[in-house]
Amino acid sequence: MRLTGESQRLARFEWKGDVLHGRLMAEDGDDVLEVLSADPVRGTTEPTGRRVPLHDVRLLAPVSPGKIVAVGRNYADHIAELSLDTPTAPRLFFKPPSAVIGPAEPIRYPTQSHEVHYEAELAVVIGRTARDVPAEHALEYVFGYTCANDVTARDIQREDGQPSWAKAFDTFCPLGPWITTNLDPTKLVVRCDVNGEERQSAGTDTMLHPVASLLAYITAAVTLEPGDVLLTGTPAGVGPVVPGDEVAVNVSGIGSLVNPVVGR
């Protein structure tokens, strides 16, 4: 069966050497993962009857994307803080799947950069093959949503004049902690804390191009497959991190994605 109905939290995790998929639920006051028979993002799945305490597992990135499409300059306040021009159409770039890490995994400061920034974002996980999708039907192709950190070597981005290389380094795309289904992507709040101090906070209703419009624009040119990820842009408040910092991205209705920053 396909997982449908009420909002659900679906995780990918490692337990006793196996990579498994599960549905997060409460049992006797504790959080447990109900193990599923297969990856729910890419096909049908069934509960197996096994349940594992959440504190006994290592959460992984909740999806292994075939491609990651990202949009820049999608919040007016972020455009203003960087003194950039507002694009007339979505400004897109790609991040490699090799950049993906999961919760608690370290963001590694590359030797090529001296100014690495956090960027908290809402991530969209695709659930159906999408090509030439009209905006009014675009959300039907979404499996769910998760938190993302579009980590960026800002000094490299300034030097290059474009974002792709500066955002492509290994560990520069934390995702997690799980996928939440059946959310309204126009009614969420994206927040980032560094070492417990709030740095970013904005509603997704202030996006210049909302999720449905982005999916319509992208799929007019690029086919999106189940498991692909769309990063929807970051609000104002971006800034540097250094080794020893801890970055927490929180999206309302989903949860918190926390990653330490480590040295070269």
C-alpha positions in Angstrom: 0.0 0.0 0.0 1.0 3.6 -0.4 1.2 5.6 2.8 -1.8 8.0 2.7 -4.1 9.9 5.1 -3.0 11.9 8.0 0.4 13.6 8.3 3.1 11.1 9.0 6.8 11.2 9.8 8.9 8.8 7.8 12.5 8.1 8.6 15.5 6.3 7.1 17.8 4.9 9.7 20.5 2.5 10.5 19.9 -0.2 13.1 22.2 -3.1 13.9 24.0 -2.6 10.6 20.9 -2.5 8.4 19.5 0.5 6.6 15.8 0.6 7.2 12.7 2.8 6.6 10.2 3.4 9.3 7.2 5.4 10.5 7.7 7.5 13.6 5.0 6.9 16.2 4.4 7.1 20.0 4.1 3.9 22.1 3.7 4.0 25.8 5.0 7.6 25.9 8.1 6.8 23.9 9.0 7.5 20.3 9.4 4.4 18.2 9.9 3.6 14.6 7.5 1.1 13.0 9.7 -0.7 10.4 8.4 -0.6 6.8 9.0 -3.2 4.2 10.5 -0.8 1.6 11.3 2.8 0.8 7.9 4.6 0.9 9.2 7.4 -1.3 9.8 5.1 -4.3 7.0 2.6 -4.2 4.5 0.7 -2.1 5.3 -0.4 1.4 3.8 -2.3 4.3 4.4 -2.3 8.1 6.5 -5.3 9.0 5.3 -5.5 12.6 8.7 -4.7 14.0 9.2 -1.6 16.2 12.5 0.0 17.2 13.0 2.7 19.9 14.0 5.9 18.3 16.9 6.4 20.7 18.4 3.1 19.6 18.9 4.0 15.9 21.1 6.3 13.9 19.0 8.6 11.7 20.2 9.0 8.2 19.2 11.5 5.5 15.6 10.6 5.0 16.0 10.3 1.2 18.8 9.4 -1.3 18.0 11.9 -4.1 18.9 11.2 -7.7 19.2 15.0 -8.1 18.9 18.1 -6.0 17.4 21.2 -7.7 17.8 24.4 -5.7 16.5 27.9 -6.0 18.3 31.0 -5.0 17.0 34.5 -4.2 13.5 33.3 -3.3 13.0 35.5 -0.2 13.1 39.3 -0.7 14.8 40.0 2.7 17.7 37.6 1.8 18.1 39.3 -1.6 18.3 42.7 0.2 20.9 41.5 2.8 23.2 40.4 0.0 22.6 43.5 -2.1 21.5 41.4 -5.1 19.1 41.9 -7.9 15.7 40.3 -7.7 15.4 37.7 -10.5 12.3 37.8 -12.8 12.2 34.0 -12.9 13.4 31.3 -10.4 17.1 31.2 -10.2 18.0 27.5 -10.3 21.1 25.5 -9.7 21.9 21.9 -8.8 23.7 20.3 -5.8 25.3 16.9 -6.2 23.8 14.0 -4.3 27.3 13.4 -2.8 26.8 16.6 -0.7 23.9 14.9 1.3 24.4 14.0 4.9 22.0 13.2 7.7 21.2 14.4 11.2 24.2 14.7 13.6 26.7 14.1 10.7 29.4 16.8 10.6 29.6 19.6 8.1 33.2 19.6 7.1 34.9 22.9 6.5 36.7 22.6 3.1 40.4 23.7 2.8 39.4 25.8 -0.3 37.2 28.2 1.7 37.6 30.6 4.6 33.9 31.7 4.8 31.3 28.9 5.1 27.7 30.0 5.7 24.5 28.2 6.8 21.3 28.5 4.9 18.1 27.1 6.4 15.5 25.9 3.9 12.4 23.9 3.4 13.1 20.8 1.2 10.5 19.2 -1.0 10.7 15.4 -1.7 9.2 14.3 -4.9 6.9 11.2 -4.9 5.8 10.8 -8.5 7.5 11.3 -11.9 6.7 14.9 -12.8 7.0 16.4 -16.3 5.2 19.5 -17.5 3.1 19.7 -14.3 0.7 22.6 -14.1 1.0 24.7 -10.9 -2.5 23.9 -9.8 -1.7 20.1 -9.7 2.0 20.4 -8.7 1.5 19.4 -5.0 0.0 16.1 -6.0 3.5 15.1 -7.1 5.0 15.9 -3.7 5.7 13.0 -1.3 6.5 15.2 1.7 8.8 17.8 3.2 12.0 17.8 5.3 14.6 20.3 6.6 17.7 21.3 4.7 20.8 23.3 5.1 22.1 24.7 1.8 25.7 25.1 3.1 27.6 27.6 1.0 31.3 28.6 0.7 30.4 32.3 0.4 33.9 33.5 -0.5 33.9 31.1 -3.4 30.5 32.1 -4.5 31.5 35.8 -4.6 34.6 35.0 -6.6 32.8 32.7 -9.1 29.7 34.9 -9.5 27.5 31.9 -9.5 26.5 29.4 -6.8 27.0 25.9 -8.1 30.6 25.1 -7.1 30.4 27.0 -3.8 27.4 24.8 -2.7 28.7 21.5 -4.1 31.2 20.4 -1.5 30.8 17.1 0.3 28.6 17.5 3.4 27.1 20.7 2.1 23.5 19.4 1.9 22.3 18.2 5.3 18.7 16.7 5.2 16.4 15.5 7.9 15.5 14.5 10.5 12.6 12.7 8.6 10.0 13.4 5.9 6.7 14.8 7.0 3.7 14.2 4.7 0.5 16.2 4.1 1.8 19.7 5.0 0.8 23.0 3.5 4.1 24.4 2.2 2.7 27.9 2.3 2.1 27.9 6.0 5.4 26.8 7.6 8.1 28.7 9.4 11.8 28.1 8.6 14.3 28.8 11.4 18.0 28.4 12.0 19.8 28.5 15.3 23.6 28.5 15.7 24.8 27.4 19.1 21.3 27.9 20.4 21.0 31.5 19.1 18.3 32.3 16.5 19.8 33.5 13.3 17.0 33.1 10.7 13.2 32.9 11.0 10.6 33.5 8.2 7.3 32.1 7.0 7.2 30.2 3.7 4.3 32.5 2.7 7.0 35.1 2.0 8.6 33.1 -0.8 8.8 35.0 -4.1 8.0 31.7 -5.9 6.0 29.2 -3.9 6.5 25.4 -4.1 3.8 24.8 -6.6 5.1 27.5 -9.0 8.6 26.2 -8.7 7.6 22.7 -9.5 5.7 23.9 -12.6 8.7 26.0 -13.8 11.2 23.2 -13.2 9.2 20.4 -14.8 8.7 22.3 -17.9 12.3 21.6 -18.6 13.5 18.8 -16.3 11.7 15.6 -15.3 11.6 15.1 -11.6 11.7 11.5 -10.3 10.6 10.0 -7.0 13.2 10.8 -4.4 14.4 13.9 -6.1 14.7 17.0 -3.8 13.9 20.6 -4.3 15.5 23.2 -2.0 13.2 26.2 -1.9 15.6 29.1 -0.9 16.7 30.7 2.4 15.4 33.7 4.2 17.4 36.6 5.6 20.0 36.1 8.4 22.6 33.9 6.7 26.0 34.1 8.2 29.3 32.3 8.8 30.0 29.2 10.9 33.3 27.9 12.2 34.5 24.6 13.4 33.0 23.9 16.8 29.6 25.5 16.0 26.4 23.5 16.0 23.7 24.4 13.4 20.0 23.6 13.9 17.5 24.0 11.1 13.9 23.8 12.2 10.8 23.8 10.1 7.4 23.9 11.8 5.5 20.7 11.5 8.7 18.7 10.7 11.3 19.0 13.4 14.9 20.0 13.8 18.0 19.0 11.8 21.1 19.4 13.9 24.7 19.2 12.5 28.1 20.1 14.0 30.7 21.9 12.1 34.2 20.3 12.1 37.6 21.5 10.9 39.5 20.6 7.8 
